[in-house]
């Protein structure tokens, strides 16, 4: 018994020591404001700040004689009291999600002489009321979705210091009609509706801001690569033109048709849909193509799952009925992920269905399959269908109807 009590006492002491060691860098100022001493022992991170009422928020510049250099992850997440925000010149890093979903935030002011370097992922995401922000000259990095869905933001100026701008930094900013680049910026240059990234003697397409007045988007020929998220701000591209040098197909949400140059050795296009040059694979069906019904050409034996860039039918908006004829053998990974398809005809010739091929197809209600119920059951193990609107999927097979419970309640 004494040994047991001794062990419990020792364990209690060890746990207390761990708690104390984890807290010894925490400092508090007044009620509800918390700072953490950084590893350099010469600065602090703002880790919590209580807001008692709606209005202006001024982040302190120092604590205990040392500067506040960082704003911690999630500090003001979902904080509806913030309307006008002032960030001191001492802050160098704004971490992920720091001000995400501050839905009443209208203006962000950086104090003169700001040393800010990093605006990390989703830092100001879903700040729907944000109208005014002037980025400091020292900013180097603007992360993915940093200003996602800031739907009131109309203009942004990218300062000269930015050397890492994520293509999706302003995704969903539906009112954003002007992005300017500082003339002294050595990494990013804007030409027409395109923003280019110049690094290591390579020219990347960093952002596409839209098509011409006719809805035509002619992708430039003199680029080495297209950055991730480059088309998140492209709103009005009805027809996308791909030159002979393209060996991957970019996925552009608003595209209704693709036109591939005849001398492209890799791809061809028929009625706005992209195929491999020999028509053996359907590579990409435009996400906003308005047809309700589509039948694959007889030459096709496979539906691509992203080997050539954009996945074949991922997130297709308007297509409801898809007929896949006999002869098609392969459906690639995630080929139909997130599409709004309601009805699919599958041939008996199907030999392989890729990983999560029909995942998140929330409207899919019926599949007509040329094989037997048993054969369809084997296919279902690969398809990963989940239908949020219809928990029971109807599969009409050659020897009867099979109802598949998808487990969604």
N, C-alpha and C positions, 0 to 999 in steps of 0.2 A: 504493500500500500504506500509505504514511504517513497519507494522508487517511482511509483506512478505519480505521486504528488510532486516529486522533484522534477520529473520529466515535463509535467504540465507547467510548472513554474518556469523552467528553462525555455520552453516553447513560447510562453507569454512574453518573456524578456526579449527573445529574438524578434518576435513579431512587432513589439513596441519599438525596437531599434530600427527595423525596416521602415515603419511608418514615419518615424522621426527623420530618418535619412532622406526619405522621399519628399518631406515637407520643408527641409531646412533651407531651400532656395525660395520659398514662397514668402512674399512680403505683402502686407495689407496697408492700404491708405484710406482712412475713414471708413464709411459704411458701404460695403458692396463693391469695392474696387480692389482688384487683385493683380499683382505683378509677380513674375518669375525671373529670378536672376539668371542671365544667360551664361553659357559655358565660359565666355571670356571674362566673367566676373567684373565687367566694366560697363554693362548695359542691362536693361530689363526688357521683358516681353509683357505687353498688356494681355492678361489672360481672362479677365472678367471685369465688367463694368455695369453696375446696376443703374437702370434708368427709371426714375420715378414718374416721369411725365413726358408727354409728347413735345417735341420741339428741337432745339439746337443741341448738338452733341460736340463737345470739344475734347479731343483726346489729349491727356497731359503729355508734356514733352520730357518730363524727368520725374524721377522718384529717388529720394534719398541721395540727391546730388549726382545721380547717374542718368544718362539719357534713355528714353524709351525708343528702342530701335525696331521692334517687331510687334505686329498685331497677330495674336494667336488664331489658329484655326477655330472657326465657328463662334467667335466671341460675340458677335452681334447677330447670329443666325436667327431669322424669323422675328427680329426685334422691330415691332411696328411703331415704336415711339420715335425713331430716328427720322427727322425731316431734313435737317441741314447738318452736314458733317464737316468738321475741320480736323485735318490730320497734320500733326506737327512736322517741322522740317527734319527732325531727328529720325523719323521712321524710315527704315530702309526696305523692310519686307512686309507685305500684306499677305498672310497665308491663306490657304484654301478655305473657301466658304465663309470667310471672315464676316462679310456683310450680306450673305445670300438671303434672299427673301425679305429684305427690308423694304416692304412694299410702299411705304410712304416717303422713302428717301428721295428728295428732289435735287439736291445740290451737294457736290463734294468739292471742298476747297483744300488745296495743299498749301501750307504756309510757304512764304517766300524763302528761297534757298533750300527747297526740299531735296533730301538725299535719297529719295525713294528709288529703288532699283528693280524690285520684283512685285508684280501684281499676279498672284498665283491663280490656279484653276478655280473657277466659279467664285472668285472673290466678291464680285458684285452681281452675281447671277440673280435673275428674277427680281431685280429692283425696278419694278414696272413704272414707277413714277420718276425715275432719274432722268433729268433733262439737261443737266449742266455738269460737266467735269472737264477740267483742263489738266492733262497729264503733264507731270514735271519733266524737264529736259533730261534728267539723269536716268529715267526709267529705261531698263535694258530688256526686261522680259515681261511679256503679257501672255498669260497662260490660256489653256483651252477653256472655252466657255466663261472667260473672266467676266464678261458683260452680257452673258446669255439672257435673252428675253427682256432686255432693258427697252421696252417697247415705246417709251417716250423720248428716247435719245435720238436726236436728229442729225448731229454732226460730231465728228471726232477728228482730232489732229494727232498724228503719230509723231512724237518728237524725235530729234536727231539721234538720241542715244539708244533707241530701240534696235536691238540686234536679234531678238528672238520673239517673233509675233506669231502666235498660233493662228492657223487659218480659221478656226472656229471661235475665236475670241469674242466675236460679236454676233454669234448665231442667234437667230430669232429676233433681232433688233429690227422690227418691221418698219419703223419710221426713219431709220438711218439712211439718209440720202446723200451724205457727203462724208467721205474719208479723204483727208489730205495728209501728205507725207512731207515732213520738213525737208527742205532742199539740201540741207547739210547731212541728212541721213545717208550713210554709206552702204547700208545693207538693203534697204527697201526703196524702190522707185515705182512711181505710178505713171502708167501710160494708158490713156483712155480709161476703159473700165477694168483694167488689169493692174494688180500690184505684184511686182516681181521681187524675188529675194535673190540677192547676188552674194554667193558665198563660195569660196574655194574654186574660183574660176568657173562656177556653174550658175546657170540661170534657172530658177524655179518659179513656177506660178504659185504665188502665195495666196492671192485672193482674186476672185472674179466678182465684180460688183453688178453685173447684169449684161443683157444683150443689147442690140441696137434697137432703134425705134420700131423695127418690123418684127421684133422677137427672134431675130437670127443671131446666133452666137458662133462666131468663127474663132475657134481656139487657135492661139498663136503657134507658129511653126518653130520658132527659135527658142524653145524651152527644153531643158534637160529632164525636168521632173515636175509633177504636180503635187504640191504639199497636201497633207491630210486636212480636210475641212475647207479646202479652197473655194468650194461652191456654196457654202452655207448662206451667203448673202445674195446669191444669184436668184432673182425672183421672176424674171420675165423672159427666160430663154425657152421659146416654143420649139425651135429647131436648132440642134447642135451639129456643127460641121466639123468632122475630124479629117485631118490631112493624112497623107500617106505614111507619115512617120509614127503614127500611134500604134503601140503594141499592147496597150491596156486601155480599157474603156472607163472613163470617169462617170461616176453616178451623180446625176444632177436632178434634184428633186422636181423641179418645175418643167423638165424637158418632156415634150410630147412626141418628139421624133429625133432620130439621129440620121445623119447623112455621111456615109464614109466615102472618102475619095476612091475612085475606081482603081488607082494604082497603089492602094494600100495592100501590101502583101499578106497581111494577117487577117483582115476582116472585110466584110461587105455588109450592106444594109438593104433590106427589102421592106417597103412600106413603113419605114421609120424604125424597124427592129434590126438589131445588130447580130450577125452570125459570123462564125469562122469563115474564112475565105471559101472553103469547099462546101459550106452549108451543113457540115456534119454536126455542129453544135450551135444551139441558140445561146448567145453570149449575154445579151441584155435587152430586156423589154422596157421601153421608156416608162419611168415611174408615173408620169402624168398623162400618158396616152389615154384618150377618152373612149376608145372602143370598149364595149361591154363583153364581147365574145371574141375569142381568138383560137384559131386552129394552127398547130405547128405544121410547117411544110413537111412533105413526105420524105425529103432527103435527110432530115434531122434524126440523129440517133442518140443525142445527149443534150441535157439542159445544164448549163454551166453553174457551178457553185462558187464562183469568184476567182477561178484560176487566171482569168484575163481581166481582172479589175472588178468592175461592178458585178454583183450577183444577179442572176437572170431576172427573177421576178420579185426581189426583195422590196417590201413596202409599196408595191404597185397599188395605186389608189382606186382606179375606176373599173378595172377588169373584174368581171363577175363569173364568167363561164370560160373554162379552158378545156379544149379538146386536144389530147395527146394521142396521136394515131399509132397504129401498130407499126413496129419497127424501132420505136424509141426504146433504148435499153437502160439509159443512165440518167438519174436525177442527182445533181450535185448537192453538197452540203449547203444547208440554209437557202436553198434555191427559191423558196416561196415565203421565207420568213417575213411575218408582219404584213402580208398582202391581204387585200379585201376580197379575195376569191371566195365565191359561194358554192360553186359546182365544178368538179373536175372529172374528166373521163381518163382513166388509166388503161393502157393496153396490157395484154398478157405478156408482151415481149419485155416488160420491165424486169431487169435483172438486179439492179442495185439502186437503192434510195439512200442518199447521203444523210449525214448526221443532221438532225433537226430540220430536215428539208421543209416541213410544213409547220414549223414551230410558230406559235403566236398568230396563227391564221384565225382570227377571232370570229370571222363571218362564215367560215366553211361549214356547210350543212350536209352536203351529199357528195359521195364519190361513186362513180360508176366504174366498176372494174371488170375487165374481160375474163379474168381468171376465176378460180373457185373461192369459196368462203375461207377455206383453210389457207390457200395461197395469200389471200388478202391479209389474214391474221399475221402471217410471217412478215409481210411488208409493213404492217402497223408498228411492229417492234422497232423499225428503223425510222419511221416517219416523224415521230415525236409530235403528233398533232395535239394541240390544245385549243379548244373553242370556247371562249368565254361566254358567248351568247347562246350557244347550243351545246350543252354538256353531253348530248348523245349524238354521235355521228352516224348517219345512214350510209351504208355501203351496199350498193346493188351489184351483186356478183352474178356470174354465169349460172350458178346453181342455187340462187336464192338471195334473199336480203339478209344482211348482217348488221346488227345495231351494236355500236361500240361505245361503251361507257368510258368517258374520258377523265372521270375523276374530279371534275370541277364542280364545286357546290356553291 
